[in-house]
Amino acid sequence: RTGATLGDVLQITVVIQSGLTEANTRASRYRHTVPPIQFPSVQHGEKHRNFLRKSPASFSWDWGPAFIPSGIPGHVTVVRAQDIWAESMTVRTRVEEGGEEVWEMIVTL
């Protein structure tokens, strides 16, 4: 946000969703059928891997379980603007009712 003063509270929100839930949501909204529809039962895999940019093996393979990663790929960087300095930074995590994980970062400038 531009024009912020020292008394303003700035907030950045990052929402990380389940890869499986997102793949299923995208597939349900897509009007065409995208193969593969179902994996062989021996794989115990998950459907709709083509809707996310993840390794196909994340949705299972013939040798292992399905571990579909979620998160921020790469590094996260906070860059200062003009002459503003961060004096302190605190990160808090909590689990809300219903299982939603919340991460809160408090930065004092």
N, C-alpha and C positions, 0 to 999 in steps of 0.2 A: 504494500500500500504506500502510496506517495503522500507526502505532507504530514507524516507522523511526527508528533512531538513527544517529549520525554514522559508526559503523563498518559500517553495512549497505551492501550494494551493491544498487542499484535498477536494473532493466533494463526498457527499453521496446523492443519489437521491432515493426518495421513490415515487412510482407511485401508486395511489389509484384509481381503476376503479369502475364503477357502477357494483354492484352485478348482476343486471338484464342483463346488456349488456354482462358480462362475461359468465353467464349461457347460454344465447342465442348463443354466439360464440362457446362455447364448444359443445353445442347440435348440431349446424350446422356442426361441424367437425367430430362428432361421426357417424360412419356408421350404427349403429343399432338404432332402435326406443326404447326409454326408457319411460315406462308409469309413471305417467299419461300424456297423450297427451294434454288433455284440462280439465279444472275444470268445474263444473256446473256453469251456468251463474249467479246464486245467489251469488257465492263467489267473483266474480270480481277479480280472482286471476291471477298470472303470471305463465307461464310454465317453465319447466326445472329446478325445484328446486333440483332435484337429482344430478345435476352437481356441486353443491357447498356445502361446509360444513357449512351450516347455518340452523337455526331452520326452519322446514317446515312451521311453522306459519308465518315466515317472508314473504313468498310468498302469503299470505292470508289464511284465514280459513273461516269457515262458520259464524264467528262472527265479522270479522274486515277487515280492509284494508290491502294492501300489503305495508309493510315498510321493504325493504331489506337493512340491514346495510352494510356500507362500512367503512373501516378504519383499524387501526392497533390494533389487539386484545392484550390486556395486556399492560405492561409498556415498555417504551423505555428508554434505559440506554446508556449513553456514558461513556466508561471506559477509563481511562488514561493508557498510556503505558510508562514504564520507569519513567523518571522524568519530563514529560511534564504536565504543568498546564494550564487550561483554564482561561484567565484573564477576558474575557467577552463573552457573547453570545447574539445574537439578532435574533429574528424570524420575518420575514416579510411575509405577504400573499398578493396576488393580483389575480385578475381575468383577464385572457388574452382574446383577441378577440376570439369569438367562445365559450366562457364560461368555458374554462379550468382554474381550480384553481391551483395556484402555491404557494407553501410554500418554503421559503428560510431561512436557518439557517446560520448565520455567527458567527464563533467562532474564537476569537483571543487567540493564545497560547503564 
